[in-house]
């Protein structure tokens, strides 16, 4: 095994549990991957069956314009949950999903140049 791996090789080494200790390049890159850079992400999607709403918790890497959209299986946008500027990094939005037909949808969070999509199931 190599004593030092490149940043491109590191994910394979870490996934296989191979030892990368003693290599500054590996350690620095692992720190960057694991927690050095803040990432925009959807933290939790919590349905409230009684009210027909969904609470969407998300984290932003930096203050930015935020768009949260819901697409059906064909990619057609069926709802815009949020389209606003957010200064807080930890956020929560409540969305009334009662007007959608039951099925599988994709919730997409866009903030700055980052995007995350999660699949959601709507049941009425």
MARBA-3410 file (N, C-alpha, C, O; in Angstrom, 1 decimal):
124
0.8,-1.2,0.0,0.0,0.0,0.0,0.9,1.2,0.0,2.0,1.2,0.6 ~ 0.4,2.3,-0.6,1.1,3.6,-0.7,1.2,4.2,0.7,0.3,4.0,1.5 ~ 2.2,4.9,1.0,2.3,5.7,2.2,1.4,6.9,2.2,0.8,7.3,3.2 ~ 1.3,7.5,1.1,0.5,8.7,0.9,-0.5,8.5,-0.2,-0.1,8.1,-1.3 ~ -1.8,8.9,0.0,-2.7,8.8,-1.1,-3.1,10.2,-1.5,-3.0,11.1,-0.7
-3.6,10.3,-2.7,-4.0,11.6,-3.2,-5.5,11.9,-2.7,-6.1,10.9,-2.3 ~ -5.9,13.1,-2.6,-7.3,13.4,-2.2,-8.3,12.6,-3.1,-9.4,12.2,-2.5 ~ -8.0,12.4,-4.3,-9.0,11.7,-5.2,-9.0,10.2,-4.8,-10.1,9.6,-4.9 ~ -7.9,9.6,-4.3,-7.9,8.2,-3.8,-8.5,8.0,-2.4,-8.8,6.9,-2.1 ~ -8.5,9.1,-1.6,-8.8,8.9,-0.2,-10.2,8.3,0.1,-10.3,7.4,0.9
-11.3,8.7,-0.6,-12.5,8.1,-0.3,-12.5,6.5,-0.5,-13.2,5.9,0.3 ~ -11.8,6.0,-1.4,-11.7,4.6,-1.6,-11.0,4.0,-0.4,-11.4,2.9,0.1 ~ -9.9,4.6,0.0,-9.1,4.1,1.2,-10.0,4.1,2.4,-9.9,3.2,3.2 ~ -10.7,5.2,2.7,-11.5,5.3,3.9,-12.7,4.3,3.8,-13.0,3.7,4.9 ~ -13.3,4.1,2.7,-14.4,3.2,2.6,-14.0,1.8,2.8,-14.8,1.0,3.3
-12.8,1.4,2.5,-12.3,0.1,2.7,-11.6,-0.1,4.1,-11.1,-1.2,4.4 ~ -11.5,1.0,4.9,-10.9,0.9,6.2,-9.4,0.8,6.2,-8.8,0.4,7.2 ~ -8.8,1.2,5.1,-7.3,1.1,5.0,-6.7,2.3,5.8,-7.3,3.4,5.9 ~ -5.6,2.0,6.3,-4.9,3.0,7.2,-4.3,4.1,6.4,-3.5,3.9,5.4 ~ -4.6,5.3,6.8,-4.0,6.5,6.1,-3.3,7.4,7.1,-3.0,8.6,6.9
-3.1,6.9,8.3,-2.4,7.7,9.4,-1.0,8.0,9.0,-0.3,7.3,8.3 ~ -0.6,9.2,9.5,0.8,9.6,9.2,1.0,10.4,7.9,2.1,10.8,7.5 ~ -0.1,10.6,7.2,0.0,11.3,5.9,-0.8,12.6,6.1,-2.0,12.6,6.3 ~ -0.1,13.7,6.0,-0.7,15.0,6.2,-1.8,15.2,5.1,-2.8,15.8,5.4 ~ -1.5,14.9,3.9,-2.4,15.1,2.8,-3.7,14.4,3.1,-4.8,14.9,2.9
-3.7,13.1,3.5,-4.9,12.3,3.8,-5.6,12.9,5.0,-6.8,13.1,5.0 ~ -4.9,13.2,6.1,-5.5,13.8,7.3,-6.2,15.1,7.0,-7.3,15.3,7.4 ~ -5.6,16.0,6.3,-6.1,17.3,5.9,-7.4,17.1,5.0,-8.4,17.8,5.2 ~ -7.3,16.2,4.1,-8.4,16.0,3.2,-9.6,15.4,3.9,-10.7,15.7,3.7 ~ -9.3,14.4,4.8,-10.4,13.8,5.6,-11.1,14.8,6.5,-12.3,14.8,6.6
-10.3,15.7,7.1,-10.9,16.8,7.9,-11.8,17.6,7.0,-12.9,18.0,7.5 ~ -11.4,18.0,5.8,-12.2,18.8,4.9,-13.5,18.0,4.5,-14.5,18.7,4.5 ~ -13.4,16.7,4.2,-14.6,16.0,3.9,-15.5,15.8,5.1,-16.7,16.0,4.9 ~ -15.0,15.5,6.2,-15.8,15.2,7.4,-16.4,16.4,8.1,-17.5,16.2,8.7 ~ -15.8,17.5,8.0,-16.4,18.6,8.8,-15.8,20.0,8.6,-16.2,21.0,9.2
-14.8,20.1,7.7,-14.2,21.4,7.6,-15.0,22.3,6.8,-14.9,23.6,6.9 ~ -15.9,21.9,5.9,-16.7,22.7,5.0,-18.2,22.5,5.4,-18.7,21.4,5.4 ~ -18.9,23.6,5.6,-20.3,23.5,5.9,-21.0,23.2,4.6,-20.7,23.7,3.5 ~ -22.1,22.4,4.7,-22.8,22.0,3.5,-24.3,22.3,3.7,-24.8,22.2,4.8 ~ -25.0,22.8,2.7,-26.4,23.0,2.7,-27.1,21.6,2.7,-26.7,20.8,1.8
-28.0,21.3,3.6,-28.6,20.0,3.6,-30.0,20.1,4.2,-30.4,21.0,5.0 ~ -30.9,19.1,3.8,-32.2,18.9,4.3,-31.9,18.0,5.5,-31.5,16.9,5.4 ~ -32.2,18.5,6.7,-32.0,17.7,7.9,-33.1,16.7,8.2,-32.8,15.5,8.6 ~ -34.3,17.2,8.1,-35.4,16.3,8.5,-36.7,16.7,7.8,-37.0,17.9,7.7 ~ -37.5,15.8,7.5,-38.8,16.0,6.9,-39.8,15.3,7.8,-39.8,14.1,7.8
-40.7,16.1,8.5,-41.6,15.5,9.5,-43.0,15.7,9.1,-43.5,16.9,9.1 ~ -43.8,14.7,8.7,-45.2,14.8,8.4,-46.1,15.0,9.6,-45.8,14.4,10.7 ~ -47.1,15.8,9.5,-48.2,15.9,10.5,-49.5,15.4,9.8,-50.1,16.2,9.1 ~ -49.8,14.2,10.0,-50.9,13.6,9.3,-52.3,14.3,9.6,-53.1,14.4,8.7 ~ -52.4,14.7,10.8,-53.7,15.3,11.2,-54.0,16.6,10.5,-55.1,16.9,10.1
-52.9,17.4,10.3,-53.1,18.8,9.7,-52.8,18.8,8.2,-53.1,19.7,7.5 ~ -52.2,17.7,7.7,-51.9,17.7,6.3,-50.6,18.5,5.9,-50.5,18.9,4.8 ~ -49.8,18.8,6.9,-48.6,19.6,6.7,-47.4,18.8,6.9,-47.4,17.7,7.5 ~ -46.3,19.3,6.4,-45.0,18.7,6.6,-44.0,19.8,7.1,-44.0,20.9,6.5 ~ -43.2,19.5,8.1,-42.2,20.4,8.6,-40.9,20.0,8.0,-40.4,18.9,8.1
-40.2,21.0,7.3,-38.9,20.7,6.6,-37.9,21.5,7.4,-37.9,22.7,7.4 ~ -36.9,20.8,8.0,-35.8,21.4,8.7,-34.6,21.3,7.8,-34.3,20.2,7.2 ~ -33.9,22.4,7.7,-32.7,22.4,6.8,-31.6,23.3,7.3,-31.9,24.3,8.1 ~ -30.4,23.1,6.9,-29.2,23.9,7.3,-28.6,24.5,6.0,-28.5,23.8,5.0 ~ -28.2,25.7,6.1,-27.5,26.4,5.0,-26.0,26.5,5.3,-25.6,26.7,6.5
-25.2,26.5,4.3,-23.8,26.7,4.5,-23.5,28.1,4.7,-22.5,28.5,5.4 ~ -24.3,29.0,4.2,-24.1,30.5,4.3,-25.5,31.1,4.0,-26.3,30.5,3.4 ~ -25.6,32.4,4.5,-26.9,33.0,4.2,-27.0,33.2,2.6,-26.0,33.5,2.0 ~ -28.2,33.0,2.1,-28.4,33.0,0.7,-29.8,32.9,0.3,-30.7,32.8,1.2 ~ -30.1,33.1,-1.0,-31.4,32.8,-1.5,-31.7,31.4,-1.4,-30.9,30.5,-1.7
-33.0,31.0,-1.0,-33.3,29.6,-0.8,-34.6,29.4,-1.6,-35.5,30.1,-1.6 ~ -34.5,28.3,-2.3,-35.7,27.8,-3.1,-35.9,26.3,-2.7,-35.0,25.5,-2.7 ~ -37.2,26.0,-2.3,-37.6,24.7,-2.0,-38.7,24.4,-2.9,-39.8,25.0,-2.8 ~ -38.5,23.4,-3.8,-39.6,23.0,-4.7,-39.9,21.5,-4.6,-39.1,20.7,-4.1 ~ -41.1,21.2,-5.0,-41.6,19.8,-5.0,-41.9,19.4,-6.4,-42.7,20.1,-7.1
-41.3,18.3,-6.9,-41.5,17.8,-8.3,-42.2,16.4,-8.2,-41.9,15.7,-7.3 ~ -43.0,16.2,-9.2,-43.6,14.8,-9.3,-42.6,13.9,-10.0,-41.5,14.3,-10.3 ~ -43.0,12.7,-10.2,-42.1,11.6,-10.8,-41.7,12.0,-12.2,-40.7,11.5,-12.7 ~ -42.4,12.8,-12.9,-42.1,13.2,-14.3,-41.1,14.4,-14.3,-40.6,14.8,-15.4 ~ -40.9,15.0,-13.1,-40.0,16.2,-13.0,-40.7,17.5,-13.1,-40.1,18.6,-13.0
-42.0,17.5,-13.2,-42.9,18.7,-13.2,-43.0,19.3,-11.8,-43.3,18.6,-10.8 ~ -42.7,20.6,-11.7,-42.8,21.3,-10.4,-44.3,21.4,-10.0,-45.1,22.0,-10.8 ~ -44.7,20.8,-8.9,-46.1,20.8,-8.4,-46.3,21.8,-7.2,-47.4,22.1,-6.9 ~ -45.2,22.2,-6.6,-45.3,23.2,-5.5,-44.0,23.9,-5.3,-42.9,23.3,-5.4 ~ -44.1,25.2,-4.9,-42.9,25.9,-4.4,-43.2,26.2,-3.0,-44.1,26.9,-2.6
-42.3,25.6,-2.1,-42.5,25.7,-0.7,-41.9,27.0,-0.2,-42.5,27.6,0.7 ~ -40.7,27.3,-0.7,-40.0,28.6,-0.2,-39.3,29.2,-1.4,-38.7,28.4,-2.3 ~ -39.2,30.5,-1.4,-38.4,31.2,-2.4,-38.1,32.6,-1.8,-38.8,33.6,-2.0 ~ -37.1,32.6,-0.9,-36.8,33.8,-0.1,-35.3,33.8,0.3,-34.6,32.8,0.2 ~ -34.9,34.9,0.8,-33.5,35.1,1.3,-33.5,34.7,2.7,-34.4,35.2,3.5
-32.6,33.9,3.2,-32.4,33.5,4.6,-31.1,33.9,5.1,-30.0,33.6,4.5 ~ -31.1,34.5,6.3,-29.9,34.9,7.0,-29.5,33.8,8.0,-28.3,33.6,8.2 ~ -30.5,33.2,8.6,-30.2,32.1,9.6,-29.7,30.9,8.9,-30.2,30.6,7.8 ~ -28.8,30.2,9.5,-28.2,28.9,8.9,-29.1,27.7,9.2,-29.2,26.8,8.4 ~ -29.8,27.7,10.4,-30.7,26.6,10.7,-32.1,27.1,10.5,-32.5,28.1,11.1
-32.9,26.4,9.7,-34.2,26.9,9.4,-35.2,25.8,9.4,-34.9,24.6,9.4 ~ -36.5,26.2,9.4,-37.6,25.3,9.4,-38.7,25.9,8.6,-39.0,27.1,8.8 ~ -39.4,25.2,7.8,-40.5,25.6,7.0,-41.6,24.6,7.1,-41.4,23.4,7.0 ~ -42.8,25.1,7.2,-44.0,24.3,7.2,-44.7,24.4,5.9,-45.0,25.5,5.4 ~ -45.0,23.2,5.3,-45.6,23.2,4.0,-46.9,22.4,4.0,-47.0,21.3,4.6
-48.0,23.0,3.5,-49.3,22.3,3.4,-49.3,21.4,2.1,-49.4,21.9,1.0 ~ -49.2,20.1,2.3,-49.2,19.2,1.2,-50.5,18.6,1.0,-50.6,17.6,0.2 ~ -51.6,19.0,1.6,-52.9,18.4,1.5,-53.5,18.5,0.1,-54.4,17.7,-0.2 ~ -53.1,19.4,-0.7,-53.6,19.5,-2.1,-53.0,18.6,-3.1,-53.5,18.5,-4.2 ~ -51.9,17.9,-2.7,-51.3,16.9,-3.6,-52.0,15.6,-3.6,-52.5,15.2,-2.5
-52.0,14.9,-4.7,-52.5,13.5,-4.7,-51.5,12.6,-4.1,-50.3,12.9,-4.1 ~ -51.9,11.5,-3.5,-51.0,10.6,-2.9,-50.0,10.1,-3.9,-50.3,9.8,-5.1 ~ -48.7,9.9,-3.5,-47.7,9.4,-4.4,-46.3,9.8,-4.0,-46.1,10.2,-2.8 ~ -45.3,9.5,-4.8,-43.9,9.8,-4.6,-43.6,11.1,-5.2,-43.9,11.3,-6.4 ~ -42.9,12.0,-4.5,-42.5,13.3,-5.0,-41.0,13.5,-4.6,-40.4,12.8,-3.8
-40.4,14.5,-5.2,-39.0,14.9,-4.9,-39.0,16.3,-4.4,-39.4,17.2,-5.1 ~ -38.4,16.5,-3.2,-38.3,17.8,-2.6,-36.8,18.3,-2.8,-35.9,17.6,-2.4 ~ -36.7,19.4,-3.4,-35.3,19.9,-3.7,-35.1,21.3,-3.0,-35.9,22.2,-3.1 ~ -34.0,21.3,-2.3,-33.5,22.5,-1.6,-32.4,23.1,-2.5,-31.4,22.4,-2.7 ~ -32.5,24.4,-2.9,-31.4,25.1,-3.6,-31.0,26.3,-2.8,-31.9,27.1,-2.4
-29.8,26.4,-2.5,-29.3,27.6,-1.8,-27.9,27.9,-2.3,-27.0,27.1,-2.2 ~ -27.7,29.1,-2.8,-26.4,29.4,-3.4,-26.1,28.5,-4.6,-27.0,28.3,-5.5 ~ -25.0,27.9,-4.6,-24.6,27.0,-5.7,-24.8,25.5,-5.2,-24.3,24.6,-5.9 ~ -25.4,25.3,-4.1,-25.6,23.9,-3.6,-27.1,23.5,-3.7,-28.0,24.3,-3.7 ~ -27.3,22.2,-3.9,-28.6,21.6,-4.1,-28.7,20.2,-3.5,-27.7,19.5,-3.5
-29.8,19.9,-2.8,-30.0,18.6,-2.3,-31.4,18.2,-2.6,-32.4,19.0,-2.5 ~ -31.6,17.0,-3.0,-33.0,16.5,-3.3,-33.2,15.2,-2.4,-32.4,14.4,-2.3 ~ -34.5,15.1,-1.9,-34.9,13.9,-1.1,-36.2,13.5,-1.6,-37.1,14.3,-2.0 ~ -36.4,12.2,-1.6,-37.7,11.6,-2.0,-38.7,11.7,-0.8,-38.3,11.4,0.3 ~ -39.9,12.1,-1.1,-40.9,12.1,-0.1,-42.2,11.3,-0.6,-42.5,11.3,-1.8
-42.9,10.8,0.4,-44.1,10.0,0.1,-45.3,10.8,0.6,-45.3,11.1,1.8 ~ -46.3,11.1,-0.2,-47.5,11.9,0.3,-48.6,10.9,0.4,-48.9,10.2,-0.6 ~ -49.2,10.8,1.5,-50.4,10.0,1.8,-51.5,10.9,2.3,-51.2,11.7,3.2 ~ -52.7,10.7,1.9,-53.8,11.6,2.4,-54.8,10.7,3.1,-55.8,11.2,3.6
END
